[in-house]
Amino acid sequence: MDLKIVHFYHSPYFFYLDKVFMKKVKSSKGQIRAESLFKRTLVAIGVSMIVLVFCLMLTLIIESVPSMKSLGLKYLWGKTWDPVNNVYGALPFLLGTILTSFLALIISIPFSFAIAIYLGEYNPKGWLSNFLKNTVELIAAVPSVIYGFWGLLVLVPLVRTMEMKLGILPYGIGIFTASLILAVMIIPYAASLGREMIRLVPSPLKEGAYSLGATRYEVIKNVILPYTKSGLFAGILLSLGRALGETMAVTMVIGNTSIIPTNIFSPGNTMASVIANEFTEADHTVYLSALIELGLVLFVVTVIINMIGKGIIKKFTNE
């Protein structure tokens, strides 16, 4: 062997390099173990969420068994809810939930999109933009009971005055009032997500449209909205999920009557509000089980609507 090579292997520099190399090997092994541990942690958290949802649904099913055995499928389309005579039908609450949620969604969409487009495209920076953004986020942070009080003190008299002018029984409370409250509450969800999606639109796409002579309205219509349609629909879906499960604010202004609403101004009830009102009053097994089964129906309706929404989002994404 060459004397220079032998001398190199026995030199202090070689031992230093060897020490550095072994340290890097140990460090790499540590990084690999940390990466593996991090991956297993993420998998465990993901699986735990699936198990949690499964356990929630299983608990609802088990607790609903007495009601299912006593009432059968007629529970779903029964029109009468009379705990005194042990008669339970979920149809009035199912219709009340769907009516209030979708009517609130229809009312809120123009406002949500307008806020998202203004903050995302017209005025993304500046004190006014920051003020409006913080205000929208504050709307989402206000407790629902505050919205309920505001609805009772402000909206109910206004709706009652409108009903008197329209020649309708002036309840003030009812499906329409609850939908107005819900519309205000769900605006921030679609608006915030829509704003972020609009701000993520690549500048070259917009600049290319402007260079071809498009106006800002045409850029929004033909470039921004098509590019962000999956995200905008996801915001709508998030708002709908929020509306379906809202309890306290709706309970305070919907009227809490267990009848099928004849129009949007009629008093009614939602699945969440009737559970909140009557759960502590359930004094026998079938009554309590019927309320829990109502929660199961709400759970299933929410899952079905989310699955439909996910399918639509997937279709938008693949186009």
C-alpha positions in Angstrom: 0.0 0.0 0.0 1.2 3.5 -0.8 2.9 5.1 2.2 0.9 8.3 1.7 -2.3 6.4 2.0 -1.1 4.6 5.1 -0.1 7.9 6.6 -3.5 9.4 5.8 -5.4 6.6 7.5 -3.3 7.2 10.6 -3.5 10.9 10.6 -5.6 13.0 13.0 -7.5 14.4 10.0 -8.8 11.0 9.1 -10.0 10.3 12.6 -11.7 13.7 12.6 -13.5 12.9 9.3 -14.5 9.5 10.6 -15.9 11.0 13.7 -17.9 13.6 11.7 -19.2 10.8 9.4 -20.3 8.6 12.3 -22.0 11.6 13.9 -24.0 12.2 10.7 -24.9 8.5 10.4 -26.2 8.6 14.0 -28.0 11.8 13.2 -29.6 10.3 10.1 -30.8 7.3 12.0 -32.3 9.6 14.6 -34.0 11.6 11.9 -35.4 8.4 10.3 -36.7 7.2 13.7 -38.3 10.7 14.3 -39.8 10.6 10.8 -41.2 7.2 11.4 -42.6 8.2 14.8 -44.2 11.3 13.3 -45.8 9.3 10.5 -47.2 6.7 12.9 -48.6 9.5 15.1 -50.4 11.0 12.1 -51.8 7.7 11.1 -53.0 7.0 14.7 -54.7 10.4 14.9 -56.4 9.9 11.5 -57.6 6.4 12.6 -58.8 7.8 15.9 -61.0 10.3 14.1 -62.6 7.5 12.1 -63.1 5.4 15.3 -64.6 8.4 17.0 -67.2 9.0 14.3 -68.0 5.3 14.2 -68.4 5.2 18.0 -70.7 8.3 17.8 -72.9 6.7 15.2 -72.9 3.3 17.1 -73.9 5.0 20.3 -76.8 6.7 18.6 -77.9 3.5 17.0 -77.8 1.5 20.2 -79.7 4.2 22.2 -82.3 4.4 19.4 -83.1 0.7 19.4 -86.2 1.0 21.8 -87.7 3.7 19.6 -86.9 1.7 16.4 -88.6 -1.4 17.9 -91.6 0.5 19.1 -92.2 2.9 16.2 -90.5 1.3 13.2 -90.0 3.1 9.9 -93.3 5.1 10.4 -91.3 7.3 12.7 -89.5 8.9 9.8 -92.6 10.1 8.0 -95.0 10.4 11.0 -96.6 13.9 11.1 -97.5 13.9 14.8 -95.3 14.4 17.8 -97.3 13.8 20.9 -95.2 12.5 23.9 -98.3 12.5 26.1 -100.0 9.8 24.0 -96.7 8.2 23.1 -96.9 9.2 19.4 -93.7 10.2 17.7 -93.2 11.4 14.1 -90.0 13.1 12.9 -91.3 14.5 9.6 -92.1 18.1 11.0 -88.6 18.5 12.4 -87.0 17.0 9.3 -88.8 19.5 7.1 -88.1 22.3 9.5 -84.4 21.6 9.5 -84.2 21.4 5.7 -86.3 24.5 5.2 -84.4 26.7 7.6 -81.0 25.5 6.5 -81.5 25.8 2.8 -83.4 29.1 3.0 -80.6 30.5 5.1 -78.1 29.3 2.6 -80.0 31.0 -0.3 -80.1 34.3 1.6 -76.4 34.1 2.6 -74.8 33.1 -0.7 -75.0 36.6 -2.4 -73.5 38.3 0.7 -70.8 35.7 1.1 -69.7 35.8 -2.5 -69.8 39.6 -2.5 -67.6 39.9 0.5 -65.2 37.2 -0.8 -64.8 39.0 -4.2 -64.4 42.4 -2.7 -61.8 41.3 -0.1 -60.1 38.9 -2.5 -60.0 40.9 -5.7 -61.1 44.5 -5.3 -59.6 45.5 -2.0 -57.2 42.8 -0.7 -55.1 45.2 1.4 -55.5 48.3 3.4 -57.2 49.4 6.6 -60.7 49.0 5.2 -60.0 45.5 4.0 -58.5 44.5 7.4 -61.5 46.1 9.2 -64.0 44.3 7.1 -62.1 41.0 7.4 -61.9 41.3 11.2 -65.6 42.2 11.3 -66.6 39.1 9.3 -64.4 36.9 11.5 -66.0 38.4 14.6 -69.5 37.5 13.3 -68.4 33.8 13.4 -67.1 34.2 17.0 -70.3 35.7 18.5 -72.1 33.0 20.7 -75.3 31.8 19.1 -77.4 32.8 22.2 -76.5 36.4 21.5 -77.9 36.0 18.0 -81.0 34.6 19.5 -81.5 37.6 21.8 -80.8 39.9 18.8 -83.4 38.1 16.8 -86.0 38.3 19.5 -85.4 42.0 20.1 -84.8 43.2 16.5 -85.8 40.7 13.8 -89.0 39.4 15.3 -90.7 42.9 15.5 -89.5 43.6 11.9 -90.8 40.3 10.5 -94.1 40.8 12.4 -94.6 44.2 10.8 -93.8 42.8 7.4 -96.3 39.9 8.0 -99.0 42.4 8.9 -98.5 44.3 5.7 -98.6 41.1 3.7 -101.8 40.0 5.4 -100.2 37.0 7.1 -100.7 36.0 10.7 -98.2 38.2 12.5 -96.3 35.6 14.5 -93.0 37.3 14.1 -91.3 34.1 15.1 -91.1 31.1 12.6 -89.1 29.5 9.8 -88.3 32.8 8.0 -87.0 34.5 11.1 -84.8 31.5 12.0 -83.5 31.4 8.5 -82.5 35.1 8.7 -80.6 34.5 11.9 -78.9 31.4 10.4 -78.0 33.4 7.2 -76.1 36.0 9.3 -74.3 33.3 11.3 -73.1 31.3 8.3 -71.9 34.2 6.1 -68.4 34.2 7.5 -67.7 30.6 6.6 -68.2 30.8 2.9 -66.9 34.4 2.7 -63.6 33.6 4.5 -62.9 30.4 2.4 -63.9 32.2 -0.8 -61.6 35.1 -0.1 -58.6 32.9 0.4 -59.4 30.9 -2.8 -59.7 34.1 -4.8 -56.4 35.4 -3.5 -54.7 32.1 -4.6 -55.7 32.6 -8.3 -52.4 32.8 -10.3 -51.6 36.4 -11.4 -50.6 35.3 -15.0 -54.2 34.1 -15.6 -55.7 37.4 -14.6 -53.0 39.4 -16.4 -53.5 37.4 -19.6 -57.2 38.2 -19.5 -56.5 41.9 -18.9 -54.0 42.0 -21.8 -56.7 40.7 -24.1 -58.9 43.6 -23.2 -61.1 42.0 -20.6 -62.7 44.2 -17.9 -62.4 43.4 -14.2 -66.0 42.1 -14.3 -65.2 39.8 -17.2 -62.0 38.6 -15.4 -64.0 37.7 -12.3 -66.7 36.0 -14.3 -64.6 34.1 -16.8 -61.3 33.5 -14.9 -61.6 33.8 -11.1 -65.0 32.2 -10.5 -64.3 29.2 -12.8 -60.9 28.7 -11.3 -62.2 28.8 -7.7 -65.6 27.1 -8.1 -64.6 24.0 -6.1 -63.4 26.1 -3.2 -66.4 28.3 -3.3 -68.7 25.3 -3.3 -66.7 23.9 -0.4 -67.4 27.1 1.5 -71.1 26.8 0.8 -71.0 23.2 2.0 -69.3 24.3 5.2 -72.0 26.9 5.8 -74.8 24.4 5.2 -73.2 22.0 7.8 -73.1 24.9 10.3 -76.8 25.7 9.6 -78.0 22.1 9.9 -76.6 21.8 13.4 -77.3 25.2 14.9 -79.5 24.9 18.0 -79.8 27.8 20.5 -80.4 30.7 18.2 -82.9 28.8 16.1 -84.7 27.5 19.3 -85.2 31.1 20.5 -86.9 32.4 17.3 -88.5 29.4 15.4 -91.6 29.1 17.5 -91.0 25.5 18.8 -94.3 24.0 17.5 -94.4 20.3 16.5 -96.4 20.7 13.3 -95.5 20.7 9.7 -95.0 24.3 8.5 -97.4 25.4 5.9 -95.3 28.3 4.6 -91.9 30.0 5.4 -93.6 32.3 7.9 -95.2 29.5 10.0 -93.7 28.6 13.4 -91.9 25.2 13.4 -89.1 23.2 14.9 -85.8 21.7 13.8 -84.3 18.4 14.9 -81.7 20.2 17.0 -84.1 22.5 18.6 -86.6 19.9 19.7 -83.8 17.8 21.2 -82.6 20.8 23.2 -86.1 21.7 24.3 -87.4 18.2 25.3 -84.3 16.1 26.2 -84.5 16.9 30.0 -88.3 16.3 30.0 -88.1 12.8 28.5 -89.6 10.7 31.4 -89.8 7.3 29.8 -87.6 5.1 27.6 -89.4 5.4 24.3 -89.6 9.2 24.5 -85.9 9.5 25.3 -85.0 7.0 22.6 -87.2 8.8 20.1 -85.2 12.0 20.7 -81.9 10.2 20.4 -83.2 8.6 17.1 -83.9 12.2 16.0 -80.2 12.9 16.6 -79.3 9.9 14.5 -81.5 11.1 11.7 -79.8 14.5 11.9 -76.4 12.8 11.8 -77.4 10.7 8.7 -78.9 13.7 6.9 -75.7 15.7 7.5 -73.5 12.8 6.2 -75.6 12.4 3.1 -75.6 16.1 2.3 -71.8 16.2 2.8 -71.3 13.1 0.6 -73.4 14.8 -2.2 -71.4 18.0 -1.7 -68.1 16.1 -1.9 -69.2 14.5 -5.1 -70.1 17.8 -6.7 -66.7 19.3 -5.5 -64.9 16.3 -7.1 -66.8 16.9 -10.3 -65.8 20.6 -10.3 -62.2 19.7 -9.7 -62.0 17.2 -12.6 -63.6 19.5 -15.1 
